[in-house]
Amino acid sequence: MRQLIPFWGLSVIMLILAACGDKSDFSGSDGDMDWPLFRGDVGLSGYASIDLPEKPSLLWSFRSDTRTVSSPVIEKGTTYWCDRRGRLRGVDIKGELTFDYDFKTAVEATPMIYDSTVYIGRIDGFMSAVSLAKRDTIWNFETMGQVSASPNLMKFSGRKAVIFGSYDNNLYCVDAKTGEELSRFESGYYLNGAAAVWKGHVIYGGCDSWVRIVDCKTGIQTDSILLDAYVPASPAIMGDYCYVGDYSGNIYKLMLENGKIIRHMKIVAEEGDNGSFVSVPAISSEAYYYLSGERYIHAKSRKNGKIIWKYMLKGNVGESSPLVCNDKVIICTKTGIVSILHAETGKLLWEYDTGEQIIGSPAVIKDHFMILTSKGTLLCFGKEI
């Protein structure tokens, strides 16, 4: 099913990306008090070398009473998110509100934090950069469609670029400091999920069912693959392997080399799993973990693709994506249940009913993890006191 297609973006006059470096120096979670972007790292792997508390307890909760579909992000122990009314809040590690900013327009996207600046997409089509220190907008960049995708970051020669998709069918690269457009890449339909960064390349899927790879040294699409259905979420990358799901419930394992998909395998949905694939897989060195059907989380071997274990959760899995934290997996269901399973055996180690719907994914830092419900309640879990 794999096909190569020509690059659909703007012409070479837009390709300022020639100065792009080979790697990003923005690794994401520092394993201590930061979880600055969706899925924790620029590859969106959903893996953190952090030990979850053995017996977590609810330390505090903060109620904003405003609905959100955002996942939380964290800088220096302060958790940030934005709600559907456009309020960007920051709550410190003690549960106190320390930051409050109003965009006065609807927001669905998960923010990203870099260099004390919050980057976040808006339903009215703008990507905004807000200074945490000055509590003011640094710049706004306008697209022609809503921005629901979480931004990502790439390193350039002397510059940093914010990468994000829009419902105007384009993936944008924008200078992180100034908001100047560096380049854009055109797809055939909406871009709903975040783009992943891999060795100087951007990898993203769209609602046109294509997964594309763009080389940031040349600004040219180097490869692509057509899936069976559209891609509502994001790819996840660890090493040279990319895992991405489509709306028909299949997962694709792509082996990457020099900007090319040198090998790929379609992992067909398990029998009885008739749900759509709308969350992002989590990857460890040995396995990948994904939600499928209506109730299940699967662990499959990265080596041979065989099922290691399958666990039925208490409630519909929804859109939240799992995280792997060393030897544990943390999962949230749409019905509000937070579960921690042993990564190797699938044994249930801990469970908590928030009593509220959950759509976003967890955020983890040293000795703590944060859960944000759809009603805008932030819950902080940590070691028992």
QUIHU-V765483 format. One record per pair of residues at least 24 apart in sequence whose C-alpha atoms are under 10 Angstrom apart, sorted by the first residue. I is the first residue (numbers start at 1). J is the second residue. Records with the same first field share a line. If there is no record, write none. Layout:
I=J, J
This chain:
1=225, 226, 227, 228, 264, 266
2=210, 223, 224, 225, 226, 227, 261, 263, 264
3=210, 223, 224, 225, 226, 227
4=212, 221, 222, 223, 224, 225, 226
5=210, 212, 221, 222, 223, 224, 225, 226
6=220, 221, 222, 223, 224
7=185, 186, 187, 212, 213, 214, 219, 220, 221, 222, 223, 224
8=170, 184, 185, 186, 187, 188, 220, 221
9=170, 171, 183, 184, 185, 186, 187, 219, 220, 221
10=170, 183, 184, 185, 186, 219, 220
11=183, 184, 185, 219, 220
12=183, 218, 219, 220
13=183
14=181, 182, 183, 184, 185, 219
15=182, 183, 184, 185, 216, 217, 218, 219, 220
16=173, 181, 182, 183, 184, 216, 217, 218, 219
17=156, 157, 161, 173, 182, 183, 184, 215, 216, 217, 218, 219, 220
18=156, 157, 215, 216, 217, 218, 219
19=155, 156, 157, 158, 159, 216, 217, 218
20=154, 155, 156, 157, 158, 159, 160, 161, 200, 201, 215, 216, 217, 218, 219
21=154, 155, 156, 157, 158, 159, 160, 199, 200, 201, 216, 217
22=154, 155, 156, 157, 198, 199, 200, 201, 215, 216, 217
23=154, 155, 156, 197, 198, 199, 200, 201
24=153, 154, 155, 156, 160, 161, 197, 198, 199, 200
25=153, 154, 155, 156, 160
26=114, 152, 153, 154, 155, 160
27=153, 154
28=112, 113, 114, 152, 153
29=73, 74, 75, 363, 364, 365
30=75, 365, 366
31=364, 365, 366, 367
32=75, 76, 77, 364, 365, 366, 367, 368
33=74, 75, 76, 77, 78, 79, 93, 364, 365, 366, 367, 368
34=73, 74, 75, 76, 77, 78, 79, 113, 363, 364, 365, 366
35=72, 73, 74, 75, 76, 77, 78, 79, 112, 113, 362, 363, 364, 365
36=72, 73, 74, 75, 76, 79, 80, 111, 112, 113, 114, 115, 116, 118, 363
37=71, 72, 73, 74, 75, 110, 111, 112, 113, 114, 118, 119, 150, 151, 152, 153, 363
38=70, 71, 72, 73, 109, 110, 111, 112, 113, 149, 150, 151, 152, 194, 360, 361, 362, 363
39=71, 73, 150, 194, 234, 236, 280, 281, 282, 321, 322, 323, 361, 362, 363, 364
40=73, 74, 112, 323, 362, 363, 364
41=152, 153, 196, 197, 236, 237
42=151, 152, 153, 154, 194, 195, 196, 197, 198, 202, 236, 237
43=152, 195, 196, 197, 198, 199, 202, 203, 234, 235, 236, 237, 238, 239, 242
44=152, 194, 195, 196, 197, 198, 234, 235, 236, 237, 238, 242, 280, 281, 282, 283
45=196, 234, 235, 236, 237, 238, 239, 242, 243, 280, 281, 282, 283, 284, 288, 323, 324
46=236, 237, 238, 280, 281, 282, 283, 284, 288, 289, 321, 322, 323, 324, 325, 329, 361, 362, 363
47=236, 238, 281, 282, 283, 284, 285, 288, 322, 323, 324, 325, 326, 329
48=282, 283, 284, 323, 324, 325, 326, 363, 364, 365
49=284, 324, 325, 326, 327, 364, 365, 366
50=324, 325, 326, 327, 328, 364, 365, 366, 367, 368
51=324, 325, 326, 327, 328, 364, 365, 366, 367, 368
52=324, 325, 326, 327, 328, 329, 330, 340, 364, 365, 366, 367, 368, 369, 381, 382, 383
53=366, 367, 368, 369, 381, 382, 383, 384
54=328, 340, 349, 350, 367, 382, 383, 384
55=349, 350, 381, 382, 383, 384
56=340, 350, 351, 352, 367, 368, 369, 380, 381, 382, 383, 384, 385
57=352, 368, 380, 381, 382, 383, 384, 385
58=352, 368, 369, 370, 379, 380, 381, 382, 383, 384, 385
59=93, 94, 95, 368, 379, 380, 381, 382, 383, 384, 385
60=93, 94, 95, 96, 378, 379, 380, 381, 382
61=94, 95, 96, 370, 371, 372, 377, 378, 379, 380, 381
62=91, 95, 96, 97, 372, 376, 377, 378, 379, 380
63=95, 372, 373, 375, 376, 377, 378, 379
64=89, 97, 375, 376, 377, 378
65=373, 374, 375, 376, 377
66=373, 374, 375, 376, 377
67=108, 373, 374, 375, 376, 377
68=106, 107, 108, 109, 110, 358, 359, 360, 372, 373, 374, 375, 376, 377
69=107, 108, 109, 110, 148, 319, 320, 358, 359, 360, 361, 372, 373, 374, 375, 376
70=107, 108, 109, 110, 111, 148, 150, 358, 359, 360, 361, 372, 373, 374, 376
71=108, 109, 110, 111, 150, 320, 321, 358, 359, 360, 361, 362, 363, 370, 371, 372, 373, 374
72=110, 111, 112, 360, 361, 362, 363, 364, 370, 371, 372, 373, 378
73=110, 111, 112, 113, 118, 361, 362, 363, 364, 370
74=111, 112, 113, 363, 364, 365, 370
75=112, 113, 114, 115, 116, 118, 365
76=116, 365
77=365, 366, 368
79=363, 370, 372, 378, 380
80=110, 111, 112, 113, 118, 378
81=107, 108, 109, 110, 111, 112, 118, 120, 372, 376, 378
82=106, 107, 108, 109, 110, 111, 120, 121, 122, 376
83=107, 108, 109, 110, 374, 375, 376
84=108, 109, 122, 123, 376
86=122, 123
88=118, 120, 130
90=132
91=378
93=368, 380
94=380
95=378, 379, 380
99=132, 133, 135
100=132, 135
101=130, 132, 135, 136, 137
102=136
103=128, 130, 137
106=146
107=146, 147, 148
108=146, 147, 148, 149, 150
109=146, 147, 148, 149, 150, 151, 192, 193, 194
110=148, 149, 150, 151, 194, 360, 361
111=149, 150, 151, 152
112=150, 151, 152, 153, 162
113=151, 152, 153
114=152, 153, 160, 162, 176
115=176, 177
117=176, 177
119=150, 151, 152, 162, 176
120=147, 148, 149, 150, 151, 164
121=146, 147, 148, 149, 150, 151, 164, 165, 166
122=146, 147, 148, 149, 166
123=147, 148, 166, 167
125=166, 167, 168
126=166
127=151, 162, 164, 165, 166, 172, 174, 179
128=179
129=162, 176, 177, 178, 179
138=176, 177, 178, 179
139=176, 177, 178, 179, 180
140=178, 179, 180
141=172, 174, 178, 179, 180, 181
142=166, 179, 181
143=167, 168, 169, 170, 171, 172
144=168, 169, 170
145=169, 170, 190, 191
146=190, 191, 192
147=190, 191, 192, 193
148=191, 192, 193, 194
149=191, 192, 193, 194, 195, 233, 234
150=192, 193, 194, 195, 234
151=193, 194, 195, 196
152=194, 195, 196, 197, 202
153=195, 196, 197, 202
154=196, 197, 198, 199, 200, 201, 202, 216
155=200, 216
156=200, 216, 217
163=194, 195, 196, 197, 202
164=191, 192, 193, 194, 195, 196, 204
165=190, 191, 192, 193, 194, 195, 204, 205, 206
166=190, 191, 192, 193, 194, 206
167=191, 192, 206, 207
169=206, 207, 208
170=206
171=195, 202, 204, 206
173=216
183=216, 219
184=219
185=212, 214, 219, 220, 221
187=211, 212
189=230
190=230, 231, 232
191=231, 232, 233, 234
192=231, 232, 233, 234
193=231, 232, 233, 234, 235, 278, 279, 280
194=232, 233, 234, 235, 236
195=233, 234, 235, 236
196=234, 235, 236, 237, 242
197=235, 236, 237
198=237, 238, 239, 240, 241, 242, 256, 259
199=239, 240, 257, 258, 259
200=258, 259
201=258, 259
202=259
203=234, 235, 236, 237, 242, 259
204=231, 233, 234, 235, 236, 244
205=230, 231, 232, 233, 234, 235, 244, 245, 246
206=230, 231, 232, 233, 234, 246
207=231, 232, 233, 246, 247
208=232
209=246, 247
210=246
211=235, 244
212=260, 261
213=256, 259, 260, 261
214=259, 260
215=258, 259, 260
221=259, 260
222=258, 259, 260, 261
223=256, 259, 260, 261, 262
224=259, 260, 261
225=252, 254, 261, 264
227=251, 252, 266
228=266
229=276, 277
230=277
231=277, 278, 279
232=276, 277, 278, 279, 280, 319
233=277, 278, 279, 280, 281, 319, 321
234=278, 279, 280, 281
235=279, 280, 281, 282
236=280, 281, 282, 283, 288
237=281, 282, 283
238=282, 283, 284, 285
239=285
241=283, 302
242=281, 283
243=267, 280, 281, 282, 283, 288, 290
244=277, 279, 280, 281
245=269, 276, 277, 278, 279, 280, 281, 290, 292
246=276, 277, 278, 279
247=275, 276, 277, 278, 279
248=274, 275, 276, 277, 278
249=273, 274, 275, 276, 277, 278, 291, 292, 293
250=275, 276, 277, 292
251=277, 281, 290, 292
253=302, 305
265=305
267=305
269=293
270=298, 307
275=317, 318
276=318, 319
277=318, 319
278=317, 318, 319, 320, 321
279=317, 318, 319, 320, 321, 322, 359, 360, 361
280=319, 320, 321, 322, 323, 361
281=321, 322, 323, 324
282=321, 322, 323, 324, 325, 329
283=322, 323, 324
284=323, 324, 325, 326, 327, 343
285=326
286=343, 344
287=324, 343, 344
288=324, 343
289=321, 322, 323, 324, 329, 343
290=321, 322, 323, 331
291=316, 317, 318, 319, 320, 321, 322, 331, 333
292=316, 317, 318
293=317, 318
294=318, 333, 334
295=333, 334
296=333
297=322, 329, 331, 346
298=346
299=329, 343, 344, 345, 346
308=343, 344, 345, 346
309=343, 344, 345, 346, 347
310=345, 346, 347
311=341, 345, 346, 347, 348
313=337, 338, 339, 348
314=338, 339, 351, 353
317=358, 359
318=357, 358, 359, 360
319=358, 359, 360, 361
320=358, 359, 360, 361, 362
321=359, 360, 361, 362
322=360, 361, 362
323=361, 362, 363, 364
325=364
330=361, 362, 363, 364, 369
331=361, 362
332=357, 358, 359, 360, 361, 362, 371, 372, 373
333=357, 358, 359, 360, 361
334=358, 359, 360, 373, 374
335=359, 373
336=371, 372, 373, 374
338=362, 371
354=379
